[in-house]
Amino acid sequence: MTVADAIGSALAGAGVRTVFGLVGSGNFHLVNALTRAGATFIATRHEGAAITAADACARVSGLPGVVTVHQGPGLTNAMTGLAEAAKSRTPLLLLAPETASPRSNFHVDQAALARGAGAEYVRVTTAAGLSAAWNLAVKDRRAVLAGIPLETLGAAVTEDPFGIEEEPDPRPAAPGRQAVTALADALTTAARPVFIAGRGARRSAEDLIPLAERISAPVATSAVSRGLFKDDPFNLDVSGGFATPVAAEVIAGADLVVGWGCALNMWTTRHGALIGPDGRVAQVDDDPDAIGAHRPVDLGVVGDVAATARAVLAELDARGFTGRPPGYRSPALAGRLEREGRWRDVPFEPVAEDGRIDPRTLTIALDDILPASRTVAVDSGNFMGYPSMYLDVPDADGFVFTQAFQSVGLGLAGAIGAAAARPDRLTVAACGDGGLLMAASELETVVRLGLDLAAVVYDDEAYGAEVHHFGPSGADLEHVRFPPADIAAIGRGFGWEAVTVRSVADLSRVRDWVRGGRERPLLVDAKVTRGVPSWWLEEAFRGH
């Protein structure tokens, strides 16, 4: 047995069932070893797509993402995705062979690359090294580059057994007694509390809702956790730049905002504008360094989100605090949320441009046509608020938002990973024309894998964010505008069904595709209006 064989067996023994990547000479035997051990290997056309797909698969499945690439250029091609995963605290293991000799064409300083992207680096030559890399990824929720010397991969195993020794979880499960008491005091004395749940609370809705009901707190999420509280009648949806007018009003009027596994960064708080002048802020996180990292807080609680919510609810039970009058969870607010709690409920005047469709009109119509059982994966750009807020999602696992690094071009790869994790749902990739064309090689991947997937391209023939950012000042926009491209024809060339949409009437073909069995993926090239920036981008510009 070689070390490559042993790594494959060890990862399979740790529960790895899906591996993404692109095969080169360096990881050829490693990929075969992984598949012999029982893993399904999903090959993309570019390493950047492979690592982003692994990242998205991890987010949706709740399991660590695993990806392997060729040494040298295979690794450098994956760097943007590695930075996104690192900033998102996705548990991800990147297996990359490495060459020791600086004279090799494939030599790069892997440790330096990992550090530069904010990821961890572990050199794997033994079972202990593999265990260290795995535990960093899984237990510490880190993106980890596991560098495996080429000569090691082909060497005979000298350790028996060669397996992964799992370490105890270093994160605190339960908060301290004093912190629980302080948070209970804050919650019971607040008249208008609001909860905002972030990435660290994605698996904790069942623990947060009873506490929110007890203290009469409406609930909201950061963008990345959209859908977490979907069925709660006092769900404010997303806090921050994507917030609806009623959500922004309620959050800004709170006298206590509690961030649960939420960074409370400038995007989630609208550069602080959603924290009222008299509003206190509490933050619960299992990472002590996260407390107050983006803004000062009045109360920080170090502990697991679910465990903290249960501990505080038990404290309220012990005090005999059975709840208060409706307070912020009032019938009046419930009525407003029923009438105007979604962006599609907010009246707007469609922008009129010949041969183009308002992106709000487009997305509302798609929301009605596409199956409710869906996963929405969103790329970056001026357009991204429309699919993020006008396409409904069934739960937090139904929303993939690769925006920590704010890179264009990750949306289609994220959809591939999400589709691999949840093949029972239709996956919707929402991209701009720039992001779709950047990732066009992965159109073949979708067809080859037979994924149940629709791609909606918000095609404004430009890098819209730059157009709307610099255009009002009179800047020359020649380099951020492009001639028309027949993106639907490009999709057909890869084997997709495709339709060009300029009006609601053109969406009848999307309805036919949904009803007709979805035998091939569908690409919707939507020629969207260009004259008005998205509301969230205007909000971001005001913040600067």
C-alpha positions as CSV (number, residue, x, y, z in Angstrom):
1,M,0.0,0.0,0.0
2,T,1.3,3.5,-0.9
3,V,0.8,6.6,1.0
4,A,-1.7,7.7,-1.6
5,D,-3.7,4.5,-1.0
6,A,-3.5,5.1,2.8
7,I,-4.7,8.7,2.5
8,G,-7.7,7.6,0.4
9,S,-8.6,4.9,2.9
10,A,-8.2,7.3,5.9
11,L,-10.4,10.0,4.4
12,A,-13.0,7.4,3.5
13,G,-12.9,6.1,7.1
14,A,-13.5,9.7,8.3
15,G,-16.7,9.9,6.3
16,V,-15.5,11.6,3.1
17,R,-17.9,10.5,0.2
18,T,-17.4,13.3,-2.3
19,V,-14.2,14.8,-3.6
20,F,-14.0,17.6,-6.2
21,G,-11.0,18.4,-8.3
22,L,-9.1,18.3,-11.5
23,V,-6.6,15.5,-12.3
24,G,-3.0,16.1,-13.2
25,S,0.1,13.9,-13.1
26,G,0.8,14.8,-9.5
27,N,-2.6,13.8,-8.0
28,F,-3.5,11.1,-10.6
29,H,-2.8,8.2,-8.2
30,L,-4.3,10.0,-5.2
31,V,-7.6,10.5,-7.1
32,N,-7.7,6.8,-8.0
33,A,-6.9,5.9,-4.4
34,L,-9.8,8.1,-3.2
35,T,-12.3,6.5,-5.6
36,R,-11.1,3.0,-4.8
37,A,-11.8,3.8,-1.1
38,G,-15.4,4.7,-2.0
39,A,-15.4,8.4,-2.7
40,T,-17.2,9.9,-5.7
41,F,-14.8,12.1,-7.7
42,I,-16.4,15.1,-9.4
43,A,-14.2,16.6,-12.1
44,T,-14.6,20.2,-13.1
45,R,-12.9,22.0,-16.0
46,H,-10.9,24.5,-13.8
47,E,-9.4,24.1,-10.4
48,G,-11.1,27.4,-9.3
49,A,-14.4,25.8,-9.9
50,A,-13.4,22.6,-8.1
51,I,-12.6,24.3,-4.9
52,T,-15.7,26.6,-5.0
53,A,-17.9,23.6,-5.7
54,A,-16.3,21.8,-2.7
55,D,-16.9,24.9,-0.6
56,A,-20.6,25.1,-1.6
57,C,-21.1,21.4,-1.1
58,A,-19.8,21.8,2.5
59,R,-22.1,24.7,3.2
60,V,-25.2,22.8,2.0
61,S,-24.4,19.4,3.3
62,G,-22.8,20.4,6.7
63,L,-19.9,18.1,5.9
64,P,-16.3,19.1,5.3
65,G,-15.4,19.9,1.7
66,V,-12.6,18.0,0.1
67,V,-10.8,18.9,-3.1
68,T,-7.6,17.8,-4.9
69,V,-5.5,19.6,-7.5
70,H,-2.3,19.2,-9.4
71,Q,0.8,20.8,-7.9
72,G,2.0,24.2,-9.0
73,P,-0.4,25.7,-11.5
74,G,-3.3,23.5,-10.3
75,L,-2.9,25.1,-6.9
76,T,-2.5,28.7,-8.1
77,N,-5.6,28.3,-10.2
78,A,-7.5,27.4,-7.0
79,M,-6.3,30.4,-5.0
80,T,-9.4,32.6,-5.3
81,G,-11.7,29.7,-4.1
82,L,-9.3,29.0,-1.3
83,A,-9.5,32.7,-0.2
84,E,-13.3,32.6,-0.3
85,A,-13.4,29.4,1.8
86,A,-10.9,30.8,4.3
87,K,-12.8,34.0,4.8
88,S,-16.1,32.1,5.0
89,R,-14.7,29.7,7.7
90,T,-15.7,26.7,5.5
91,P,-14.3,23.4,6.8
92,L,-12.3,22.5,3.7
93,L,-9.4,20.2,3.0
94,L,-7.4,21.0,-0.2
95,L,-5.0,18.1,-1.1
96,A,-2.2,19.3,-3.3
97,P,1.0,17.4,-4.2
98,E,4.1,19.6,-3.9
99,T,7.6,19.5,-5.4
100,A,10.6,20.0,-3.1
101,S,13.1,21.3,-5.7
102,P,13.0,25.0,-6.5
103,R,14.2,24.1,-10.0
104,S,11.0,22.2,-10.8
105,N,8.6,24.0,-13.1
106,F,5.9,23.1,-10.6
107,H,7.6,24.6,-7.6
108,V,5.7,27.2,-5.6
109,D,5.9,28.1,-1.9
110,Q,2.7,26.4,-0.8
111,A,2.9,27.5,2.8
112,A,3.2,31.1,1.7
113,L,0.3,30.8,-0.7
114,A,-1.9,29.4,2.0
115,R,-1.0,32.1,4.5
116,G,-1.6,34.8,1.8
117,A,-5.1,33.5,1.2
118,G,-5.9,33.3,5.0
119,A,-5.8,29.5,5.0
120,E,-3.9,27.0,7.1
121,Y,-1.0,24.9,5.7
122,V,0.0,21.4,6.9
123,R,2.6,19.3,5.3
124,V,1.4,15.7,5.1
125,T,4.0,12.9,5.2
126,T,2.5,10.8,8.0
127,A,-0.8,9.8,9.5
128,A,-0.2,12.5,12.2
129,G,0.1,15.2,9.5
130,L,-3.1,14.1,7.8
131,S,-4.8,14.0,11.2
132,A,-3.6,17.5,12.0
133,A,-4.9,18.8,8.6
134,W,-8.2,17.1,9.0
135,N,-8.8,18.4,12.6
136,L,-7.9,21.9,11.7
137,A,-10.5,21.8,8.9
138,V,-13.2,20.1,10.8
139,K,-12.8,21.1,14.4
140,D,-11.6,24.6,13.8
141,R,-13.7,25.3,10.7
142,R,-10.7,26.2,8.6
143,A,-9.7,26.0,5.0
144,V,-6.6,23.9,5.1
145,L,-4.0,23.3,2.3
146,A,-2.5,19.8,2.8
147,G,0.8,19.8,1.0
148,I,1.9,16.2,0.1
149,P,5.4,15.8,-1.2
150,L,5.3,13.9,-4.5
151,E,7.9,11.4,-3.4
152,T,5.7,10.7,-0.3
153,L,2.6,9.9,-2.3
154,G,4.2,7.0,-4.1
155,A,6.1,5.6,-1.1
156,A,5.2,2.5,0.7
157,V,3.3,2.9,3.9
158,T,5.4,2.3,7.0
159,E,2.7,3.1,9.6
160,D,0.0,0.5,10.5
161,P,-2.7,1.6,10.8
162,F,-2.6,4.8,8.7
163,G,-5.7,6.6,9.9
164,I,-7.1,9.9,11.2
165,E,-7.0,10.5,14.9
166,E,-9.8,12.8,15.6
167,E,-9.2,15.4,18.3
168,P,-11.8,16.9,20.7
169,D,-13.6,19.9,19.5
170,P,-11.7,22.9,20.8
171,R,-14.7,25.2,20.7
172,P,-16.6,25.8,23.9
173,A,-19.9,24.0,23.9
174,A,-21.5,25.8,26.8
175,P,-21.1,29.5,27.9
176,G,-20.1,30.4,31.3
177,R,-22.7,30.8,34.0
178,Q,-22.0,34.5,34.5
179,A,-22.4,35.1,30.7
180,V,-25.7,33.3,30.7
181,T,-27.0,35.4,33.6
182,A,-25.9,38.6,31.9
183,L,-27.6,37.7,28.6
184,A,-30.8,36.6,30.4
185,D,-30.8,40.0,32.2
186,A,-30.3,41.9,28.9
187,L,-33.1,40.0,27.2
188,T,-35.6,40.3,30.0
189,T,-35.1,44.1,30.4
190,A,-35.1,44.9,26.7
191,A,-38.4,46.2,25.4
192,R,-37.6,45.7,21.7
193,P,-35.1,42.9,21.2
194,V,-34.1,41.6,17.8
195,F,-32.1,38.5,16.9
196,I,-29.7,38.4,13.9
197,A,-28.4,34.9,13.2
198,G,-25.3,34.4,11.0
199,R,-23.2,31.6,9.6
200,G,-22.5,30.2,13.0
201,A,-26.2,29.7,13.7
202,R,-27.2,27.9,10.5
203,R,-28.0,24.7,12.3
204,S,-29.5,26.3,15.4
205,A,-33.0,27.6,14.4
206,E,-34.8,25.0,16.6
207,D,-33.0,26.4,19.6
208,L,-33.2,30.1,18.8
209,I,-36.9,30.2,17.9
210,P,-38.2,29.2,21.4
211,L,-36.0,31.8,23.0
212,A,-37.1,34.5,20.5
213,E,-40.8,33.6,21.2
214,R,-40.3,33.7,24.9
215,I,-38.8,37.2,24.9
216,S,-40.9,38.5,21.9
217,A,-38.0,39.1,19.6
218,P,-38.4,39.2,15.8
219,V,-35.7,37.2,14.0
220,A,-33.4,38.2,11.1
221,T,-30.3,36.7,9.5
222,S,-27.2,37.8,7.8
223,A,-27.2,37.3,4.0
224,V,-25.4,34.0,4.1
225,S,-28.0,32.4,6.4
226,R,-31.0,33.5,4.5
227,G,-33.9,31.0,4.9
228,L,-33.0,30.0,8.5
229,F,-36.3,31.4,9.9
230,K,-38.4,31.0,6.8
231,D,-41.5,29.7,8.5
232,D,-41.5,32.0,11.5
233,P,-44.3,34.7,11.3
234,F,-41.9,37.3,12.7
235,N,-39.1,36.5,10.3
236,L,-37.6,39.8,9.1
237,D,-35.5,38.0,6.5
238,V,-32.0,39.5,5.8
239,S,-30.5,42.3,7.8
240,G,-28.2,44.8,6.1
241,G,-28.1,46.2,2.6
242,F,-30.7,43.5,1.5
243,A,-33.1,44.4,4.3
244,T,-36.7,45.3,3.3
245,P,-38.0,48.7,4.4
246,V,-40.0,47.1,7.2
247,A,-37.1,44.9,8.4
248,A,-34.7,47.9,8.4
249,E,-37.3,49.9,10.4
250,V,-37.8,47.1,13.0
251,I,-34.1,46.4,13.4
252,A,-33.1,50.1,13.7
253,G,-35.8,50.5,16.3
254,A,-34.5,47.7,18.5
255,D,-33.2,48.6,22.0
256,L,-31.2,45.3,22.0
257,V,-29.7,43.5,19.0
258,V,-28.3,40.0,19.6
259,G,-26.0,38.6,17.0
260,W,-26.0,34.8,17.1
261,G,-22.9,33.4,15.3
262,C,-23.0,36.6,13.3
263,A,-20.1,39.0,12.6
264,L,-22.3,42.1,12.7
265,N,-20.1,43.6,10.1
266,M,-20.7,46.6,7.9
267,W,-22.9,44.7,5.4
268,T,-25.2,43.2,8.1
269,T,-25.6,46.5,9.9
270,R,-25.6,48.9,6.9
271,H,-22.3,50.4,8.1
272,G,-23.8,50.7,11.6
273,A,-27.0,52.5,10.5
274,L,-29.2,49.6,11.6
275,I,-28.1,49.9,15.2
276,G,-30.2,52.7,16.8
277,P,-28.6,55.4,18.9
278,D,-29.9,53.8,22.1
279,G,-29.6,50.3,20.9
280,R,-27.4,47.9,22.9
281,V,-25.6,45.0,21.1
282,A,-24.9,41.5,22.4
283,Q,-22.9,39.0,20.4
284,V,-22.7,35.2,20.9
285,D,-20.0,33.2,19.2
286,D,-17.9,30.2,19.9
287,D,-14.8,32.0,18.7
288,P,-13.5,34.6,21.3
289,D,-11.7,36.5,18.6
290,A,-15.0,37.1,16.8
291,I,-16.6,39.0,19.7
292,G,-16.4,42.7,18.9
293,A,-14.2,42.2,15.8
294,H,-16.3,44.4,13.6
295,R,-18.0,46.8,16.0
296,P,-18.0,47.4,19.8
297,V,-20.5,45.3,21.7
298,D,-22.1,45.8,25.1
299,L,-22.1,42.1,26.0
300,G,-20.0,39.3,24.5
301,V,-20.9,35.6,25.2
302,V,-18.4,33.0,24.2
303,G,-20.2,29.7,23.5
304,D,-21.9,27.6,21.0
305,V,-25.0,29.3,19.6
306,A,-27.4,26.4,20.2
307,A,-26.0,25.6,23.6
308,T,-26.2,29.2,24.7
309,A,-29.8,29.6,23.5
310,R,-30.8,26.5,25.5
311,A,-28.9,27.7,28.6
312,V,-30.5,31.1,28.5
313,L,-34.0,29.5,28.1
314,A,-33.3,27.3,31.1
315,E,-32.3,30.3,33.1
316,L,-35.5,32.1,32.2
317,D,-37.4,28.9,33.2
318,A,-35.6,29.0,36.6
319,R,-36.6,32.6,37.1
320,G,-40.2,31.8,36.3
321,F,-40.0,34.2,33.3
322,T,-42.8,32.8,31.1
323,G,-42.8,35.6,28.6
324,R,-44.0,39.1,28.2
325,P,-46.9,40.7,26.3
326,P,-46.5,40.5,22.5
327,G,-44.1,43.4,22.5
328,Y,-42.1,43.5,19.3
329,R,-43.8,40.2,18.2
330,S,-47.1,42.1,17.9
331,P,-50.1,41.3,15.7
332,A,-49.5,44.6,14.0
333,L,-46.0,43.6,13.0
334,A,-47.2,40.2,11.9
335,G,-49.7,41.9,9.7
336,R,-47.1,44.2,8.2
337,L,-44.7,41.3,7.5
338,E,-47.5,39.4,5.9
339,R,-48.2,42.3,3.6
340,E,-44.8,43.8,3.0
341,G,-42.2,41.5,4.5
342,R,-40.7,40.4,1.2
343,W,-39.1,42.5,-1.5
344,R,-41.6,41.3,-4.0
345,D,-44.3,42.9,-1.9
346,V,-42.7,46.4,-2.0
347,P,-44.3,48.4,-4.9
348,F,-42.0,49.5,-7.7
349,E,-42.3,51.1,-11.1
350,P,-40.6,48.9,-13.6
351,V,-37.7,50.5,-15.5
352,A,-38.6,50.7,-19.2
353,E,-35.8,50.0,-21.8
354,D,-36.5,48.7,-25.3
355,G,-35.7,45.0,-25.5
356,R,-34.9,44.7,-21.9
357,I,-36.7,43.4,-18.8
358,D,-36.5,45.0,-15.3
359,P,-34.6,42.5,-13.1
360,R,-37.3,42.7,-10.4
361,T,-40.0,41.8,-12.8
362,L,-37.9,39.0,-14.2
363,T,-37.1,37.5,-10.8
364,I,-40.6,37.7,-9.4
365,A,-41.9,35.9,-12.4
366,L,-39.1,33.2,-12.1
367,D,-40.0,32.8,-8.4
368,D,-43.5,31.9,-9.4
369,I,-42.4,29.5,-12.2
370,L,-39.5,27.6,-10.7
371,P,-40.2,24.8,-8.2
372,A,-40.3,25.8,-4.6
373,S,-37.9,23.0,-3.7
374,R,-34.7,24.8,-4.8
375,T,-31.2,25.8,-3.9
376,V,-30.2,29.3,-5.1
377,A,-26.4,29.9,-5.6
378,V,-25.6,33.6,-6.3
379,D,-22.6,35.1,-8.0
380,S,-21.3,38.6,-7.3
381,G,-22.2,41.8,-9.0
382,N,-24.6,44.7,-9.3
383,F,-27.4,42.2,-10.0
384,M,-26.9,39.9,-7.0
385,G,-29.6,41.4,-4.7
386,Y,-32.4,40.4,-7.1
387,P,-32.0,36.6,-7.0
388,S,-30.9,36.8,-3.3
389,M,-34.1,38.6,-2.2
390,Y,-36.7,37.9,-4.9
391,L,-36.1,34.2,-5.2
392,D,-37.5,32.4,-2.2
393,V,-35.6,29.6,-0.6
394,P,-37.0,26.7,1.5
395,D,-34.3,26.9,4.3
396,A,-30.8,28.1,5.0
397,D,-29.4,25.1,3.1
398,G,-31.2,26.4,0.1
399,F,-29.0,29.5,-0.2
400,V,-25.4,29.6,-1.3
401,F,-23.8,33.0,-1.1
402,T,-20.1,33.0,-1.9
403,Q,-19.4,36.7,-1.2
404,A,-16.8,36.7,1.6
405,F,-14.1,37.5,-1.0
406,Q,-16.6,39.2,-3.3
407,S,-15.2,37.6,-6.4
408,V,-17.1,37.5,-9.7
409,G,-17.3,34.1,-11.3
410,L,-18.0,31.7,-8.4
411,G,-21.7,31.4,-8.8
412,L,-21.9,28.5,-11.4
413,A,-19.3,26.5,-9.5
414,G,-21.1,27.1,-6.3
415,A,-24.3,25.8,-8.0
416,I,-22.4,22.6,-9.1
417,G,-21.4,21.9,-5.5
418,A,-24.8,22.6,-4.1
419,A,-26.4,20.3,-6.7
420,A,-24.0,17.6,-5.8
421,A,-25.0,18.0,-2.1
422,R,-28.8,18.2,-2.7
423,P,-29.7,16.4,-6.0
424,D,-33.3,16.3,-4.8
425,R,-33.7,20.0,-5.4
426,L,-33.5,22.1,-8.5
427,T,-30.4,24.2,-8.2
428,V,-30.6,27.8,-9.6
429,A,-27.3,29.5,-10.5
430,A,-27.8,33.3,-10.6
431,C,-24.9,35.0,-12.4
432,G,-24.1,38.2,-14.2
433,D,-22.9,38.1,-17.8
434,G,-19.3,38.7,-16.6
435,G,-19.4,35.9,-14.1
436,L,-21.0,33.4,-16.4
437,L,-18.5,34.1,-19.2
438,M,-15.7,33.9,-16.7
439,A,-16.9,30.4,-15.7
440,A,-18.2,29.2,-19.1
441,S,-16.1,26.1,-19.2
442,E,-18.2,24.7,-16.3
443,L,-21.2,24.7,-18.6
444,E,-19.8,21.4,-19.9
445,T,-19.4,20.1,-16.3
446,V,-23.1,20.6,-15.6
447,V,-24.1,18.7,-18.7
448,R,-21.6,15.9,-18.2
449,L,-22.8,15.4,-14.6
450,G,-26.5,15.5,-15.6
451,L,-27.3,18.1,-12.9
452,D,-30.8,19.4,-12.4
453,L,-29.8,23.0,-12.8
454,A,-31.0,26.3,-14.2
455,A,-28.7,29.2,-14.8
456,V,-30.2,32.7,-14.8
457,V,-27.9,35.3,-16.4
458,Y,-28.6,38.9,-15.6
459,D,-27.1,40.2,-18.8
460,D,-26.5,44.0,-18.8
461,E,-23.4,43.7,-21.1
462,A,-21.2,45.3,-18.5
463,Y,-19.6,45.1,-15.2
464,G,-22.6,46.8,-13.7
465,A,-21.2,47.6,-10.3
466,E,-18.4,49.6,-11.9
467,V,-20.7,51.3,-14.3
468,H,-23.0,52.5,-11.6
469,H,-20.1,53.3,-9.2
470,F,-18.0,55.4,-11.5
471,G,-20.5,56.5,-14.1
472,P,-22.2,59.3,-12.1
473,S,-18.9,61.1,-11.8
474,G,-18.4,61.2,-15.5
475,A,-15.7,58.5,-15.7
476,D,-14.9,56.8,-18.9
477,L,-16.7,53.5,-18.9
478,E,-15.3,52.0,-22.1
479,H,-13.5,49.2,-20.3
480,V,-16.4,48.0,-18.2
481,R,-19.0,47.8,-21.0
482,F,-19.1,45.1,-23.7
483,P,-20.8,44.4,-27.0
484,P,-23.8,42.0,-27.0
485,A,-23.1,38.3,-26.6
486,D,-25.5,35.5,-27.5
487,I,-25.1,33.7,-24.2
488,A,-28.0,31.5,-25.0
489,A,-26.2,30.2,-28.1
490,I,-23.1,29.6,-26.0
491,G,-25.2,27.5,-23.7
492,R,-26.7,25.5,-26.5
493,G,-23.2,24.8,-27.8
494,F,-22.5,23.0,-24.5
495,G,-25.7,21.0,-24.6
496,W,-28.0,23.2,-22.5
497,E,-31.5,24.2,-23.3
498,A,-31.5,28.0,-23.6
499,V,-33.7,30.9,-24.0
500,T,-33.2,34.7,-24.4
501,V,-35.6,36.7,-22.3
502,R,-36.5,40.3,-23.1
503,S,-40.0,40.3,-21.6
504,V,-42.2,38.3,-19.3
505,A,-43.8,36.6,-22.3
506,D,-40.4,35.0,-23.2
507,L,-40.5,33.2,-19.8
508,S,-43.1,30.8,-21.2
509,R,-40.3,28.6,-22.4
510,V,-39.0,28.4,-18.8
511,R,-42.4,27.2,-17.7
512,D,-42.4,24.6,-20.4
513,W,-39.0,23.4,-19.3
514,V,-40.1,23.0,-15.7
515,R,-43.2,21.1,-16.8
516,G,-41.4,19.0,-19.4
517,G,-39.2,16.9,-17.2
518,R,-36.0,19.1,-17.1
519,E,-34.0,16.5,-19.1
520,R,-31.2,19.0,-19.8
521,P,-30.1,22.1,-17.8
522,L,-31.6,25.4,-18.7
523,L,-29.8,28.7,-19.4
524,V,-31.9,31.9,-19.2
525,D,-30.1,34.8,-20.9
526,A,-32.1,37.7,-19.5
527,K,-31.3,41.0,-21.1
528,V,-31.9,43.2,-18.1
529,T,-32.3,46.9,-17.9
530,R,-29.1,48.9,-17.4
531,G,-30.0,52.5,-16.4
532,V,-30.6,52.1,-12.7
533,P,-28.3,50.6,-10.1
534,S,-29.6,48.0,-7.7
535,W,-31.0,49.3,-4.4
536,W,-28.4,47.4,-2.4
537,L,-25.5,48.9,-4.4
538,E,-26.9,52.4,-3.8
539,E,-27.0,51.6,-0.1
540,A,-23.4,50.4,-0.2
541,F,-22.2,53.5,-2.0
542,R,-23.8,55.7,0.6
543,G,-22.0,53.7,3.2
544,H,-18.7,54.7,1.6
